[in-house]
Amino acid sequence: MTQQTQIYKRLIETARGAFQRSYSPYSKYRVGAALLTADGRIFAGCNIEIVSYEGSICAERAALANAISEGCRQFEAIAVVCEQTPEIWPCGVCRQHLAEFGIDLTVVVPTASGEFKTLTLQELLPHFFPPKELLGAK
Ligand code: THU
């Protein structure tokens, strides 16, 4: 097993741990995410729903908020794991949130066979609206 495969499997396991903490009483759809920083730290997140549905937060954005709150802004990869279904990819809102901090991020999702698939955020969100558009660095 390559070192990268080991890291991705560890991320998936961390995301699996996170979905156990999901607060999703309305959808009962438990999702966990684990975000790997450039300096090797891992931040987990789970989806959190509230009774006013549109206020809910996805696991990916929860993980991102944890990392940003701890001062990390450079990321290598994120794993996303759902209890019910293998292979769920981040929703559109989460893709744009993650893209804020780098379009080269690798997204890792487990497959039904126990392996995993990866795609870059660039592949998942082509022609995205980039931060430089408003920051002036074109
Ligand atoms: N959800 C995530 O946490 N991540 C995704 O990428 C897709 C959807 C959550 C939001 C909501 O709590 C539940 O799954 C059903 O949409």
Residues whose N, C-alpha, C, O or C-beta is under 5 A from the ligand:
A	BS01	THU	S24 S27 Y29 V31 N47 E49 S56 I57 C58 A59 E60 W89 P90 C91
